[in-house]
Amino acid sequence: MLRTRVITAVVLLVVLLAVLYSKSFILIAAVAAAFFAAAAWECFRLFRNNRPLLGAIVWTVAFLFIIFRGDPSGANLLFMLCAAIWAVRLAPSLRFGLPELDGFGNRLLNGIYGIAILGCFVAIVALFRLSPLYLVSVMAIVWIADIGAYFSGKAFGRRKLAPSISPGKSWEGAIGGWIAVLLIAGASVFVPMLEDTFAGQLVRQWGWTGFAAVMTLMVAASIAGDLFESMLKRRAGMKDSSNLLPGHGGVLDRIDALVPTLPLAVLFTTRFQV
């Protein structure tokens, strides 16, 4: 299993870097559309939708329309809607729970989470347009938080973060991931070749206090995204969102923490400047 997991991770990383640094918008759009279609299909399955493939096709057409024909101001509205969705509906679900699978509330939540996933992939394209390095620098925040949380949790984990949702996660792990992000992202600001990254932009715009505040929010959002998808899988009785990625589960299993964070990153880059 570990060998399969490592091979899949290496292949995905090579594909990601090759696509990003090809600097081809058509290529990034095609790959993003393929992964979005898979994520949408998995989303509909988690909500026990009767026609997950049809739903995925419809949502993918909408995604392609937005990135090729949509108004940039409309995309910003989508990102703001995503932030509101997480603040008002999805994050509170971690405390108050999910609706029954066979009710109207479940269908409504399916659409709301679908919008959040759509916003994530549109944000990928928006950040790529700034630069491939800028997109990677935002994604790296989530990856660092995840890796830091894993090792901190293994070493120091005692108090469960959300035992009924994801028993393996601890407060010590979450704090360790947060500290890792602050240290590594902060150190990257002093590397000349990394000055045009998300972390560098935050320090230039808001100073170190603003940098720390935004990074804290990004880490918290990534944890919420991870836990929310875990709730969906637990309710649906599924270990993984699918088996499309050998050793890793599904696409949603790999991007769940990115879903709330990438739209936020675009907003902090383009809308919340001082």
Buried (B, 14 or more C-beta within 10 A) or exposed (E): EEEEBEEBBEEBEEEBEEBBEEEEEEEBBEBBBEBBBBBBBBBBBBBBBEEBEEBBBEBBEBBBEBBEEBEEEEBBEBBBBBBEBBEEBBBEBBEEEBBEBEEEEBBEBBEBBBBBBBBBBBBBBBBBBBBBBBBBBBBBBBBBBBBBBBBBBEEBBEEBBBEEBBEBBBBBBBBBBBBBBBEBBBEBBEEEEBBBBBBBBBBBBBEEEBBBEBBEBBBBBBBBBBBBBBBBBBBBEBEBBBEBBEBBBBBBBBBBBBBBBBBBBBBBBBEEEE
